[in-house]
């Protein structure tokens, strides 16, 4: 169902963007980078977070990590990652395929400024073998995301 909801999202909102389905797993940043022939940083990974009772998604570059201090300042409280069991129930996407497209229910979506280092990023597309190629600003526009600075790139 998840891949289908992502395909339906793009059919409706951006029919010019094709969902790419590979024969190999792209569930991790390194697998996705190898499969799509890009640097790990260019993979747009989606983090499922909770602040108090509020759940949100943060899309960031593949080699970035959430900066707890920055995230607490932006989101107004301690940020926790969702438990693996919660992710699919809340987003409709399995771990390794989580993306901001085709969610089962609306969630606040944030894009980390680190994504703007690239003309094109490669986020998952609802399962562990699918993705899309998209400009970061277009992705944010399509999903109604707000831009935030909550991550840090590797040293």
VOBA-1610 file (N, C-alpha, C; in pm, whole numbers, padded with zeros to 5 digits, always signed):
BEGIN
Unk+00082-00120+00000Unk+00000+00000+00000Unk+00086+00126+00000Unk+00197+00125+00068Unk+00278+00244+00084Unk+00334+00296-00048Unk+00395+00209-00127Unk+00446+00250-00257Unk+00333+00304-00343Unk+00217+00241-00337Unk+00103+00287-00416Unk+00058+00426-00372Unk+00061+00454-00243Unk+00021+00587-00196Unk+00119+00694-00243Unk+00246+00659-00252Unk+00347+00753-00303Unk+00326+00775-00452Unk+00303+00668-00526Unk+00276+00683-00670Unk+00153+00770-00692Unk+00048+00749-00614Unk-00073+00829-00627Unk-00045+00977-00595Unk+00039+01000-00494Unk+00078+01137-00458Unk+00142+01206-00579Unk+00238+01140-00643Unk+00307+01202-00756Unk+00218+01212-00880Unk+00131+01115-00901Unk+00037+01123-01013Unk-00049+01248-01001Unk-00091+01278-00880Unk-00178+01394-00856Unk-00101+01526-00853Unk+00011+01531-00783Unk+00078+01659-00755Unk+00198+01689-00843Unk+00262+01588-00898Unk+00383+01611-00978Unk+00402+01495-01075Unk+00316+01485-01176Unk+00324+01371-01267Unk+00455+01363-01346Unk+00534+01468-01346Unk+00663+01467-01415Unk+00771+01394-01337Unk+00744+01360-01212Unk+00842+01290-01128Unk+00809+01142-01125Unk+00906+01061-01168Unk+00887+00917-01173Unk+00939+00850-01046Unk+00865+00753-00998Unk+00913+00670-00887Unk+01007+00566-00947Unk+01126+00555-00891Unk+01228+00462-00937Unk+01226+00340-00846Unk+01206+00224-00904Unk+01205+00099-00825Unk+01326+00016-00866Unk+01412-00014-00769Unk+01531-00095-00795Unk+01507-00239-00752Unk+01591-00329-00801Unk+01582-00470-00764Unk+01652-00498-00631Unk+01735-00404-00587Unk+01811-00422-00462Unk+01751-00334-00353Unk+01782-00367-00230Unk+01736-00288-00117Unk+01804-00151-00115Unk+01727-00051-00083Unk+01780+00084-00062Unk+01737+00134+00075Unk+01723+00041+00169Unk+01670+00073+00301Unk+01764+00155+00387Unk+01895+00146+00362Unk+01990+00227+00438Unk+02047+00335+00348Unk+02105+00435+00408Unk+02165+00544+00330Unk+02273+00489+00237Unk+02359+00401+00287Unk+02467+00349+00203Unk+02412+00263+00089Unk+02310+00181+00114Unk+02249+00102+00008Unk+02183+00192-00097Unk+02112+00294-00050Unk+02045+00386-00142Unk+02145+00462-00227Unk+02253+00509-00165Unk+02355+00584-00239Unk+02418+00495-00347Unk+02452+00372-00311Unk+02512+00281-00409Unk+02412+00248-00520Unk+02289+00221-00485Unk+02188+00185-00583Unk+02155+00296-00681Unk+02160+00419-00634Unk+02124+00533-00719Unk+02245+00608-00773Unk+02364+00563-00738Unk+02485+00623-00792Unk+02510+00765-00747Unk+02479+00793-00620Unk+02503+00926-00565Unk+02582+00913-00435Unk+02632+01024-00386Unk+02700+01025-00256Unk+02598+01004-00145Unk+02637+00942-00034Unk+02543+00925+00078Unk+02477+01055+00122Unk+02550+01165+00117Unk+02494+01294+00159Unk+02373+01333+00076Unk+02367+01288-00050Unk+02260+01327-00141Unk+02131+01247-00120Unk+02138+01143-00039Unk+02016+01070-00002Unk+01940+01157+00099Unk+01812+01177+00073Unk+01729+01256+00165Unk+01660+01160+00260Unk+01716+01145+00380Unk+01657+01051+00476Unk+01550+01124+00557Unk+01446+01049+00592Unk+01334+01104+00667Unk+01335+01047+00808Unk+01348+01135+00905Unk+01347+01097+01045Unk+01206+01115+01101Unk+01157+01016+01174Unk+01026+01022+01237Unk+01049+01056+01384Unk+01001+01174+01425Unk+01031+01221+01560Unk+00903+01251+01640Unk+00923+01258+01770Unk+00816+01296+01862Unk+00872+01401+01958Unk+00794+01506+01978Unk+00823+01607+02080Unk+00698+01617+02166Unk+00705+01565+02288Unk+00585+01554+02369Unk+00488+01459+02301Unk+00367+01505+02273Unk+00267+01424+02205Unk+00265+01448+02054Unk+00342+01546+02005Unk+00342+01581+01862Unk+00442+01496+01784Unk+00396+01437+01675Unk+00482+01360+01585Unk+00506+01445+01461Unk+00628+01438+01408Unk+00663+01512+01288Unk+00768+01435+01210Unk+00791+01477+01086Unk+00896+01420+01004Unk+00999+01528+00975Unk+01126+01489+00979Unk+01235+01579+00943Unk+01312+01512+00830Unk+01322+01580+00716Unk+01397+01527+00603Unk+01532+01598+00601Unk+01639+01520+00598Unk+01774+01576+00603Unk+01865+01500+00508Unk+01983+01552+00488Unk+02079+01483+00402Unk+02124+01354+00469Unk+02163+01258+00388Unk+02190+01123+00437Unk+02302+01110+00536Unk+02399+01200+00533Unk+02512+01189+00626Unk+02500+01282+00746Unk+02386+01348+00761Unk+02366+01440+00873Unk+02306+01365+00993Unk+02325+01424+01107Unk+02266+01371+01231Unk+02184+01481+01296Unk+02080+01442+01365Unk+01999+01538+01438Unk+02084+01599+01549Unk+02085+01729+01559Unk+02156+01800+01666Unk+02053+01827+01775Unk+02067+01757+01888Unk+01965+01764+01993Unk+01943+01906+02045Unk+02049+01983+02057Unk+02036+02120+02107Unk+01957+02206+02009Unk+01995+02200+01881Unk+01923+02277+01779Unk+01777+02234+01770Unk+01754+02102+01770Unk+01618+02049+01757Unk+01531+02090+01875Unk+01585+02087+01993Unk+01508+02128+02111Unk+01470+02275+02101Unk+01562+02358+02053Unk+01534+02501+02039Unk+01425+02525+01933Unk+01432+02452+01822Unk+01335+02472+01713Unk+01198+02415+01749Unk+01195+02295+01806Unk+01069+02226+01830Unk+01012+02248+01970Unk+01086+02316+02056Unk+01033+02353+02186Unk+01030+02243+02290Unk+01110+02141+02273Unk+01115+02034+02371Unk+01211+01926+02328Unk+01228+01827+02416Unk+01318+01716+02386Unk+01264+01633+02271Unk+01349+01604+02175Unk+01311+01528+02056Unk+01351+01382+02075Unk+01255+01293+02048Unk+01280+01149+02051Unk+01247+01091+01915Unk+01323+00991+01875Unk+01289+00918+01753Unk+01172+00825+01785Unk+01083+00805+01690Unk+00974+00709+01710Unk+01032+00569+01723Unk+00965+00485+01800Unk+01001+00344+01807Unk+00975+00282+01670Unk+01055+00181+01635Unk+01039+00115+01505Unk+00895+00070+01480Unk+00831+00018+01583Unk+00694-00029+01569Unk+00593+00081+01541Unk+00624+00203+01583Unk+00533+00316+01562Unk+00543+00374+01422Unk+00660+00363+01360Unk+00686+00434+01235Unk+00584+00401+01127Unk+00567+00274+01096Unk+00476+00237+00988Unk+00331+00267+01025Unk+00294+00246+01152Unk+00157+00273+01194Unk+00122+00421+01178Unk+00219+00510+01199Unk+00194+00653+01194Unk+00212+00711+01054Unk+00312+00663+00980Unk+00339+00720+00848Unk+00275+00643+00733Unk+00254+00513+00754Unk+00208+00427+00647Unk+00322+00368+00566Unk+00445+00406+00600Unk+00563+00358+00529Unk+00649+00272+00621Unk+00708+00165+00568Unk+00797+00083+00651Unk+00930+00153+00675Unk+00996+00117+00782Unk+01131+00168+00808Unk+01217+00132+00688Unk+01294+00228+00641Unk+01374+00209+00520Unk+01305+00262+00396Unk+01177+00294+00408Unk+01102+00350+00296Unk+01026+00476+00335Unk+01051+00524+00458Unk+00979+00641+00508Unk+01017+00763+00426Unk+00915+00839+00389Unk+00933+00960+00310Unk+00819+01056+00343Unk+00828+01180+00297Unk+00721+01276+00327Unk+00604+01270+00229Unk+00605+01176+00137Unk+00502+01166+00033Unk+00402+01055+00065Unk+00275+01076+00034Unk+00175+00970+00044Unk+00155+00917+00184Unk+00159+01004+00283Unk+00139+00961+00422Unk-00006+00920+00446Unk-00027+00831+00544Unk-00165+00787+00571Unk-00247+00895+00640Unk-00181+00988+00705Unk-00248+01102+00770Unk-00150+01219+00767Unk-00202+01341+00761Unk-00112+01456+00757Unk-00025+01464+00883Unk+00101+01500+00862Unk+00195+01524+00971Unk+00272+01652+00940Unk+00317+01723+01043Unk+00407+01836+01016Unk+00536+01781+00954Unk+00582+01847+00849Unk+00704+01804+00780Unk+00802+01920+00778Unk+00926+01889+00810Unk+01033+01987+00811Unk+01147+01937+00723Unk+01207+02029+00650Unk+01326+01996+00572Unk+01443+02070+00632Unk+01550+01998+00659Unk+01669+02060+00716Unk+01743+02137+00606Unk+01794+02252+00643Unk+01866+02338+00549Unk+01982+02268+00481Unk+02034+02162+00541Unk+02147+02088+00483Unk+02115+02033+00344Unk+01987+02010+00315Unk+01948+01957+00184Unk+01977+02055+00071Unk+01982+02184+00104Unk+02001+02286+00001Unk+02143+02288-00056Unk+02230+02201-00007Unk+02365+02188-00064Unk+02360+02119-00201Unk+02243+02061-00235Unk+02231+01981-00356Unk+02122+02035-00448Unk+02144+02022-00579Unk+02041+02058-00677Unk+01933+01950-00681Unk+01973+01826-00649Unk+01881+01713-00653Unk+01914+01620-00537Unk+01809+01570-00472Unk+01827+01471-00365Unk+01744+01348-00399Unk+01769+01239-00326Unk+01703+01113-00355Unk+01637+01060-00226Unk+01511+01097-00203Unk+01439+01041-00089Unk+01374+00907-00126Unk+01346+00828-00024Unk+01273+00702-00043Unk+01134+00734-00098Unk+01067+00630-00143Unk+00933+00647-00201Unk+00835+00543-00151Unk+00838+00517-00021Unk+00734+00433+00038Unk+00765+00287+00058Unk+00878+00240+00005Unk+00920+00104+00039Unk+01073+00097+00034Unk+01127-00018+00063Unk+01273-00030+00078Unk+01348-00049-00053Unk+01282-00031-00164Unk+01348-00044-00295Unk+01316+00073-00389Unk+01240+00170-00340Unk+01193+00279-00427Unk+01240+00415-00380Unk+01253+00507-00477Unk+01295+00643-00447Unk+01251+00734-00561Unk+01273+00863-00541Unk+01253+00962-00647Unk+01375+01053-00648Unk+01395+01121-00760Unk+01497+01225-00771Unk+01421+01356-00779Unk+01459+01451-00691Unk+01381+01574-00681Unk+01468+01687-00626Unk+01441+01808-00668Unk+01509+01925-00612Unk+01456+01947-00469Unk+01544+01979-00375Unk+01500+01997-00237Unk+01388+02099-00220Unk+01398+02213-00288Unk+01293+02315-00274Unk+01159+02266-00328Unk+01163+02189-00436Unk+01038+02135-00492Unk+00978+02033-00397Unk+01061+01948-00338Unk+01012+01851-00241Unk+00941+01923-00126Unk+01007+02024-00071Unk+00948+02099+00041Unk+00816+02163+00001Unk+00812+02218-00119Unk+00688+02281-00167Unk+00576+02180-00182Unk+00605+02065-00242Unk+00503+01962-00265Unk+00442+01908-00137Unk+00522+01897-00031Unk+00472+01838+00095Unk+00438+01943+00200Unk+00451+02071+00164Unk+00419+02178+00259Unk+00514+02185+00377Unk+00640+02154+00351Unk+00739+02151+00460Unk+00789+02291+00495Unk+00829+02306+00618Unk+00898+02426+00666Unk+01047+02395+00669Unk+01129+02495+00639Unk+01274+02479+00644Unk+01324+02510+00785Unk+01410+02422+00836Unk+01465+02438+00971Unk+01614+02403+00969Unk+01684+02443+01073Unk+01825+02408+01092Unk+01834+02326+01220Unk+01822+02193+01208Unk+01820+02106+01325Unk+01920+01992+01318Unk+02004+01990+01215Unk+02099+01881+01197Unk+02240+01934+01187Unk+02333+01841+01200Unk+02474+01875+01179Unk+02533+01773+01082Unk+02613+01825+00992Unk+02681+01739+00895Unk+02799+01674+00965Unk+02851+01567+00907Unk+02967+01503+00969Unk+03087+01597+00969Unk+03177+01575+01061Unk+03295+01661+01072Unk+03385+01649+00951
//
